[in-house]
Amino acid sequence: MNGTYPQLEIEIRSERCNHCINAPCVRCCPTGASHFAEGGIVLVEHNKCIGCGACMASCPYDARYPHPDGYVDKCTFCIHRIKIGLAPACAAVCPTKCIYFGDLDDPNSDVSVVLKKRKSKTLIPEAGTKPQLYFLI
């Protein structure tokens, strides 16, 4: 919350992996478990992850967490759904239809169209990670 009563502002958003172009979690992973999938989605290969936490420490968005099975996990944008042409679950079930997903390189994708029409921001741009998650303002 920002401001002083009665001029207060609040921002409600979901916290998740920002699937950065310059992802420190990928750079610092000693085993290569953190990697870029086709299309730029940042993933973790659970069988390669040793659970060291380097990726957790390097992520400025606090988007990773230790899985009970001993590896570090994160949002995958439901890549299993994307591969068969479906939207990520968060976008598919959002009751207010405020989550858009698509190919930012495709000027006709839903997300590209919305970003052209609306103001948006990324989180912590000064970190230099080039996040690919945009928040409409």
C-alpha positions as CSV (number, residue, x, y, z in Angstrom):
1,M,0.0,0.0,0.0
2,N,1.3,3.5,-0.9
3,G,0.3,6.9,0.2
4,T,-1.2,8.6,3.2
5,Y,-4.8,8.4,4.3
6,P,-7.1,9.3,2.6
7,Q,-5.0,9.2,-0.6
8,L,-4.1,5.5,-0.5
9,E,-3.2,3.2,-3.4
10,I,-3.1,-0.6,-3.4
11,E,-1.9,-2.9,-6.1
12,I,-3.1,-6.5,-6.2
13,R,-1.2,-8.9,-8.4
14,S,-0.2,-12.5,-8.6
15,E,3.5,-13.2,-7.9
16,R,5.1,-15.6,-10.2
17,C,8.1,-16.2,-12.4
18,N,8.6,-13.3,-14.8
19,H,10.3,-15.6,-17.4
20,C,13.1,-13.1,-17.9
21,I,15.1,-12.8,-21.1
22,N,18.2,-12.2,-19.0
23,A,17.3,-14.7,-16.2
24,P,19.9,-14.8,-13.4
25,C,18.4,-18.1,-12.2
26,V,19.4,-19.7,-15.5
27,R,22.9,-18.1,-15.4
28,C,23.7,-19.2,-11.9
29,C,22.4,-22.8,-12.0
30,P,25.4,-25.1,-11.5
31,T,23.7,-28.1,-13.1
32,G,21.9,-26.6,-16.0
33,A,18.5,-27.6,-14.5
34,S,17.3,-24.1,-14.9
35,H,17.0,-23.4,-18.7
36,F,15.1,-21.7,-21.4
37,A,12.5,-23.8,-23.3
38,E,11.6,-23.1,-26.9
39,G,9.7,-19.8,-26.9
40,G,11.7,-18.4,-23.9
41,I,9.8,-19.9,-21.0
42,V,12.1,-20.5,-18.1
43,L,11.9,-24.1,-16.8
44,V,13.5,-26.4,-14.2
45,E,14.4,-30.0,-15.1
46,H,13.6,-31.6,-11.7
47,N,15.9,-34.6,-12.3
48,K,18.9,-32.3,-12.8
49,C,18.2,-29.9,-9.9
50,I,20.2,-30.5,-6.7
51,G,18.2,-28.1,-4.6
52,C,21.1,-25.8,-3.9
53,G,19.0,-22.7,-3.9
54,A,21.3,-20.6,-6.1
55,C,18.4,-19.8,-8.4
56,M,16.2,-18.8,-5.4
57,A,18.8,-16.4,-4.2
58,S,19.4,-14.9,-7.6
59,C,15.7,-14.3,-8.5
60,P,14.7,-10.6,-7.7
61,Y,11.0,-11.6,-7.9
62,D,11.2,-14.3,-5.2
63,A,9.4,-16.6,-7.7
64,R,11.1,-19.9,-6.8
65,Y,10.4,-22.3,-4.0
66,P,11.7,-25.5,-2.6
67,H,9.6,-28.5,-3.6
68,P,9.1,-31.2,-0.9
69,D,10.8,-33.7,-3.2
70,G,14.1,-31.8,-3.0
71,Y,14.2,-29.7,-6.1
72,V,13.4,-26.0,-6.7
73,D,10.2,-25.3,-8.6
74,K,8.5,-22.3,-10.2
75,C,5.7,-21.3,-12.5
76,T,6.0,-23.0,-15.9
77,F,3.2,-21.0,-17.6
78,C,1.6,-24.5,-17.7
79,I,3.8,-25.5,-20.6
80,H,2.0,-28.8,-20.8
81,R,-1.1,-26.9,-21.8
82,I,0.7,-24.5,-24.1
83,K,2.1,-27.4,-26.1
84,I,-1.4,-28.5,-27.0
85,G,-2.7,-25.1,-27.8
86,L,-4.4,-24.2,-24.5
87,A,-3.8,-21.1,-22.3
88,P,-2.1,-21.5,-18.9
89,A,-4.5,-22.5,-16.2
90,C,-4.4,-19.1,-14.5
91,A,-5.5,-17.3,-17.7
92,A,-8.1,-20.0,-18.6
93,V,-9.9,-19.8,-15.2
94,C,-9.4,-16.1,-14.3
95,P,-12.9,-15.0,-13.4
96,T,-12.3,-11.4,-14.4
97,K,-10.4,-12.3,-17.7
98,C,-7.6,-10.0,-16.7
99,I,-4.8,-12.5,-17.4
100,Y,-3.6,-12.5,-21.1
101,F,-1.1,-14.9,-22.5
102,G,0.5,-15.2,-25.9
103,D,3.5,-14.7,-28.1
104,L,5.0,-11.3,-27.6
105,D,6.7,-11.6,-31.0
106,D,3.3,-12.1,-32.7
107,P,1.8,-8.6,-33.1
108,N,-1.7,-10.2,-33.5
109,S,-1.6,-12.3,-30.3
110,D,-4.0,-11.3,-27.6
111,V,-1.3,-10.2,-25.3
112,S,0.5,-8.1,-27.9
113,V,-2.8,-6.4,-28.9
114,V,-3.6,-5.6,-25.2
115,L,-0.1,-4.2,-24.6
116,K,-0.4,-1.9,-27.6
117,K,-3.7,-0.5,-26.3
118,R,-3.0,-0.2,-22.5
119,K,-0.3,1.2,-20.3
120,S,1.8,-1.5,-18.6
121,K,4.8,-2.0,-16.4
122,T,7.3,-4.7,-15.5
123,L,8.5,-5.3,-12.0
124,I,12.0,-4.2,-11.0
125,P,13.2,-3.2,-14.5
126,E,16.3,-1.8,-12.9
127,A,17.5,-5.4,-12.2
128,G,18.2,-5.7,-15.9
129,T,16.5,-9.1,-16.2
130,K,14.2,-8.0,-19.0
131,P,11.1,-9.7,-17.5
132,Q,8.4,-10.9,-19.9
133,L,5.5,-10.5,-17.4
134,Y,3.6,-7.3,-17.8
135,F,1.2,-5.7,-15.5
136,L,-1.5,-3.5,-16.9
137,I,-1.9,-0.1,-15.2
